[in-house]
Amino acid sequence: MADDEDWSSNANEALHISFVQAGQTEPVTLSTFHPKFTYPIFGDEECIFGYQGLAIKLRFAAHDLLPNLTVSYDKEFGPVDEVGPLDIEDALKEWIPRITFQDPAKFDSHIQQDAKNWVPPGELLESYTSRDRNFEIFSGPLTNSAIQQLVDRIQILVSFFIEGGTPIPLDDQDWSLARWRVFFIYEKLSSLPSSGTSPYSLVGYSTTYRFLPHESRSIEPQAPFKTQNFTLPPLDPFSLDSLPGRDRISQFLILPSHQSRSHGTHLYNTIVRLLLADSSTTEITVEDPNEAFDDLRDYCDYARLTANGTFSRIRFPMSSQQLDPKLFAKTRGTRVPTSKILDLPLLSTLRHQNKIAPRQFARLVEMYLLVQFPLSVRQSGTMRITRKARSADEEDRKWYYWRLLLKQRIYKKNKDTLKQLDRVERVEKCEDAVGVQAGDYERLLRKMAERGSVEAESTVTGENGGKSRRDRGKRKVLDDEEEELEGTPEPKRAREGGATR
């Protein structure tokens, strides 16, 4: 038998994903790229056995996302005993609709003849211009058959580009599908290669999911919810949208050919604006976000809280008359009441108004407070806080308070692990984690300053008026999306199960 390596192909390199539109006489390719992952389909090794010169071409119509698959190769491995080449179409059939395997000539004919009058389904939420190109964001429920068809055709890209991403089960019952909402970004082309070309070309898409918790935190909705008695099954149908719940951003994907051009920012901000205006949404969360999305989310949330005046209402620390004497205690082991440093009832109100999860809101507040310090203080680390709260320098006292709040949040999240260490090692681990988090905040703040000038190139002109991997590793101490601030009058609860980040 020939060397296995001679017949093994890297699945990521062999698979070519293209978006095409109608041309003068035949479809033209707008963009082509390779997947980032193929292990959900082709196994952990991401290899395909049995071919030489293998090329798998997965094409999508840029407007209605009709898919088409062609497989070509120079040589095919001759079966030996029970060993034979992988059946590529069989491996893919559970991930893409059956129409994907139709004759390529029919696919080309569809693009050339059926594209002219096509318009994205759903409601137009926003139009914006970026780099002299026009874009539109549409949205609608997954129960919409046209939207469901688009998702069915395109969601294989979730497995190709989102680590751990899984497709939405579209055969679920309608009441469950109604909990999903889908958002699409399309470029609206002004110059078309032919009269039969659709002006719309997909840029990216996202989904949100309404989560109805069994146990609810105390909430402060804009309009109080009324309770009423009802029977099961209900006598009259009702929508789950009418029930208060948390909306979670699930899949979120900008096509590689459109990344690093602020489309992710526009899409995220549009989603958040829609959910903020929805009185039944009590909180906006994200399912298992990856690091690149964390950066995008931090940037957008920070900019929004700055613009809407949330940050301007936060005072740090409260006046010296309000600070607990224990903050100045000299006795070792005295429990420091950090809840007295910030006005926690006010923070709780601000968080609910902005519908931000506790852990995310705490991080945003920490970043905002960090910016208030002179750069010389921020770069000093622990050098300026040897006297802690007893320092004669006001900036040094504030710096001590800021690090104390951050240290407490990190400790609370990792309490069970840290308790297993002796005191010296526990203190060292906490200090290291604080330093890592502070350094990451500085990185984020630098990126925000850089992105500010880039965002100015895009202008929103609609009705409602790219992501890249981080240059760092994951946070050394991870924070829980549902962590509570000390003193916040809300019940603790376990984090919900995650899906795609």
N, C-alpha and C positions, 0 to 999 in steps of 0.2 A: 504494500500500500504506500502511496506517495506520502511524503511528510504532511501532517495535518496542517501545518502553518501555510503550506502552498495553497490550501483550499479554504482557509479561514479569512474572512473579510471583516474589517472593523465596521460595525453597523452604523456608527455615527458618521463615518466618512462615506460609506456607500449610499446613505440616504440623502437625497437632494429634495428639499422642499421649495416649491416655487409658487408665486402668485402671478396669474396671467390675466390679460384683458383682451378684448377684441382689437384686432389691427386692421390694416387695409384689406388684406387677403387672408390672413391667418392670425391666430392668437399671438400676442407678443408678451414676453416675460418682463414683469416689473421688478422682481427681486428673486434671488435664490440664496438659500442658506442651509446649513446643516443643523440637525438637532443637537442639543446639549447633552441629553440623556436618551438612551434607548433600552436601558436595563429592564423597565417594566414589561417590554415586549420580547426582547431577545436575550434576557438573562443578565446576570451580574457581570459577566465577562464582556457583554456588548459585542459579541462576535457572531457571525453567520457562517456556518460551515457548508461547503459543497460547491463553491463557485470560484472562478477566477475572472477578474475584470468585472466584478459585480457593480451594477448601477441601479438603484431603486429611485424612481422619480415619482414623487407625490406632488401633484399639481392641484392648486385650488383656483377656482374662478375668483378674481379679486372682489367682485361685487356680492354674489350670493353664496360664495364659498363652496360651490359644487366641487367635490374632489375627484381625482382620477389617478390611478396607479398604473405604472408600467415598470416591468422588471426586465433588465437585459444583462447579459454576461458573455464573456468570451468562451469559457469552458465550464462544463458541469461535471461534477464528480460522479463516476460510475458506481452504483451501489455495490457494496461488498458485504456479504452476509446481511446483517440487519442495519448496517451503517449506510446512510444515504444523505443526500443534500437536504437542507432544511426547506420545507414548503413555506415560502415567504408569504404567499397570499393567505395560507391557512393561519400563519402566525399573526397576521394583521386583521383578519376578518372580524375579530371580537372588538376591535378598536375603532373601526371606521364603518360607515354605512355601506350596504351592498352595492349601491350605485357607483361606488368608487371603482369597481372592477369592470365597468362598462367599456365598450370599445372606445379607444382614444379619439376616433373620428367623430363619434357622437358627442363627446365632450367638447371637441373643437367647434362642432356645429352649434352647440348650445351657446357657447361664448360669442360666436360671430352673429347669431341670429336672435337670441333671446335676452340680450342685455340692455338694450337701449332705454326702455321705460322702467327699469327696475329702481325702486327706492327702498332704503332700509326700513324694516318694520319698527313699530313702536313710536314713542313720542320724542320729538326733537327737543332736547334739553338745552343745548348750547351750541353756538357757532363761534369759532375763533380763527384767527389768522396767525400763522407762525412762519417766518422766513418767506413771506409773500406767497404762502400756500394756504388754502382754505380747508378747514376741518369742521366736522359736525359730530356731536355726541347724541346718540339715540338710546332710549331705554324702554323696557317693558317687562311684564311678568313672563315667567317661563311657561305659563299656561297658554300663551299666545302661540298658535301653531307655527307661524312663520319664524318667530324667534326660536322656538324649540328646534326647528329644522336647521337653522344656522348653528346652534350650539351642537347639535348632533354631528354636523359636518366638520366643525373646527376643533372640538374639544380633545382630539388626539394630541394637539399641540400642548395641552396641559401636561401630559405625560412626557413630552419631549423637552419641555423647558422649565417646569416647576418641580423641584426636587420633592419626591413623595406625593406629587399631585395625582389625584384620581378623578376620572370623569364623573359627571352627575348621572345617576340612574334615571333616564328619561322615561322608563316604563313604570315609574312610581305613580301613585294615585294623584288625582288632580288636587286634592286638598293639600298634599305635601308639596307638589310642584308649585303651588300658589305661594309658598314661602320663599321662593327664589325670584330674584329680579336680575335682569341681565342688562349690561351697559356696553354699547359698541361705539368705538371711534372710527369714523370713516373720513378719508380725504375726499373732498369734492373737487375733482379735476376741472380746470377751466379750459384746458386745451386737450382735445380728444383726437386720437389717431384716426378715427373713422366715425361716420355718422351712426353706426350701430353700437358704439362703445358706451357702456354705462359710466357716468361721471364718478361713481362711487368706488372706492378701493379701501379695503380694511386696513386699519392701523393697529388696532388692539381691542381687547374686550376684558370685562370683569363681571363677576357675579357677586351678589349679596344674598344672605340667608337670614330669614327671621327666626330667631331663637326664642322660644317661649319658656322661661325658666320655671321650674317647680317651686323654687324659693326665690323671692324677689328682695332686692335691697330696698331700703326706704328711698323713694324717689320724689323728685320735686318737679313734676310735669308742669308745662305752661298752663294747661287746663286740667283740673282734677278729673280723674276717671270716676264714673258712676258705677256702682255695683248693682247687680240685679240677679234675681233668681232665674234659672233656666233648667230645662230638662234635657236628658240625653237619651236618644238622639234628639237634636233640636227640632222643634216643630217647623221653624222657618230657617232656611239656609243662612249662614252668616260667614263673613270672610275673616280669615285669621289676621288680616291686616288691621282689623278693628281692635284687636287685643294688644295691650302694651307688651313690648318685648325688646330684646336687644337685636340689632341688625349687625351681622358679621360679614365683613368683606372676605370672600373666599378666594376663588381664582382671580388672578390679576396679571394680565399678559400684554406687553407691547411687543409687536413683531420686531425681530432683530434689525430689520432694515429701517425701522423708525425709532430706535432707541437713542437716548441721549439728546433728545430734541424737545424735552418738556411735555411730551404727550402724557406721560404718567402723572405729572403734576396736574394737568387739566382734568384728566379722568378722575383722579382721587378727589380733587376739590369739588367736582360736579357731583360725585356720589355723596360726599359729606353734606353739601348744601341741600340736596334732596332729602336726606335723612334728618337733618336739623329742622327742616320745615315740616316734617311728619310728626304730628303730636303723639302718635302711638309708639314712636321709637324712643326708648328711654336711654339707650347707650349704644355707641358705635364701637365695635371691636374688630379685631383681625384674627383670622385663624392661622396660627403658626407662621407668622411672617418670617421671611428670610432676611438676611442682613441688608440686602439692597433695598427691599421694600421698607425696612425699618428706617433707613435714611430718608427715603421719599416721604414717609409718614411724618417723621420728626420735622422735616423742613416745612411741609404744608401745615401741620398743626401749630408749629411755632409761629409761622407767619400769620396764621388766622388769629391766634390769641393775642398777638401784638396789634393787629389791625382793629380787632373788635374791642380793645380796651381792657381785656381780662387781666393782663399782666400789670397794667398801671394801677390796679386796685390792691395789689399785694404789697405789703410793707414788711421789711425784714431788717433786723428783728423788730418786734413790737417795742414800744418805748420802755426805757429802763424801769419806769415805775410799775410796768405790768409784768416784768420778768420775775420769775420765781427766785427767791434767795438761794435755792439749791443750785442754781446755775453758777453761782460764785463760790460754792462750797469747796473747802480745802481738804475735807476728810475723804480719804480714799474709800471707794466702794459706795459712796453716796449715789443713789439712783437719780439721774438727771431727768427732770420732767421736760423733755424736748417738745411736748405738746404746747408749752407756753411760749416757744420761740415764734411760732407762726399762728395766725388766726385760723384755726382749723375749721370752725363753722363756716367762715367765709370761703375757705378753699373748697369745702364740700358743696356750697351753693354754686360757686363758679364752675366746678367740675360738672355738676348736674346740668347747668345751663348750656354747657358746651358738649354734653353727652360723651365725654371722654372716659375711658376705663381708668381705674385708680392708678395702676402702675404707670400708664402712659402719661397721665396728668402729673404725677409726682416727678417724672423725669423732665417734663417740660418746665415745671416750676423750678427744679434744680438748675436747669440750663439758664433760665431767665435770671435767677439770683446770681449765678456764676458771672454773668456778663456785668453785673453791677460792681465787681471788684476791679481795681486797677490791674493791669497785666503783671506788674511786679509782684503783687500779692498772689495771683494765680500761679505764677511760676515758682513760688517759694516752697510749695509743698507743705511740709510740717515744720519748716524752719522757724516760722513766725508765730507758732502757737504753743511755745513751751510753757507759757503761763496760762494758756487756755482762756477761760472767760475772765480771768483776773488781770489780763493784760491792760496796761494803761492806754494802748493804742486802739481806737475804736475799730479800725479796719481789721486788726488782728483778732479782736473779739468776734466780729462778724464772720471772719474766715473760719474761726473755730466752730461757731454755730453751724455754718453751712456744712462743714465736713462731718459734724456730729449728726446732723439730720440724714445725710447721705449714708453714713456708716450704720445708723440705726435701721434704715430701710433695707440695706444689704444684709445686715445681721438677721433681721426678722425673717427674710426670705430663706436664709440658709441656716436657721437656728438649729435644726436637728443635726445637721452635719457638723457645725462648729462646736456644738456642745460636747462632741466626742474628743475634742482636742484639749490639751492643757491650756491654761490661761495665756501663757506667753505666746504659744503658737496661734491661738485663737485671735489674739490682738494683732499679731503679725499678718495673718490672713486677711483680716478686716481692713487693715491699713493698705495692704497691697491692692485689694479690690477697690477701695476708694480711689487710690491713685490711678488704676486702670480706667475706672469710670470717668474720673475727672479728665483724663487724657482724651478719652473718646468724646466727651462733650466739647473739648477744645477743637477736635477734628471736625465735629459736626458744625460748630459755629463758623469755622473757617470755610467749610463747604457752602454754608448758607450765604456767607458774604460773597463768595464767588458766584453762586447761582443767582443771586439777586440781580446782577447785571444781565445775565443771560435771559432771565424771565421777562425782562423789560422788552425783549424782542417780540413777545407774544401778546396779542390784545384780544380780549373777549368782546364779541359783538353780538352775542346770542340773546335768547329770550330771558335767561336768568342772570343776565348780566354777571424714557429710557433709563432706563435703569442700568446700572453696572454693578459688578461685584465690589464689595468694600475692599480697601487696601489694608485690612486688618483681620484678625481672627475674631471669633465670637467672644462676647463678654465673658471674662473669667468667672464672674458670679452672675448667674442668670436671674432675671426678675420675672415674677409671675404677673401675667396680664391682669389678674384679679386681686392683687395685693391691696390691703387697706392701710391708710395712713393712721398713725397712732392718734387716738382720741376722736376719730371720725365716728359718728353715731350710726354705724351701719353694721349689719350682721356679717360675720365671716361666711364664706362658702367656698366649696372646692371649685377648681378651675374646670370649665367644661372641656369635653373632648375636642381635639382639633381635627382639621382636615387638611386643606392646602394653604400653603402660605405664600 
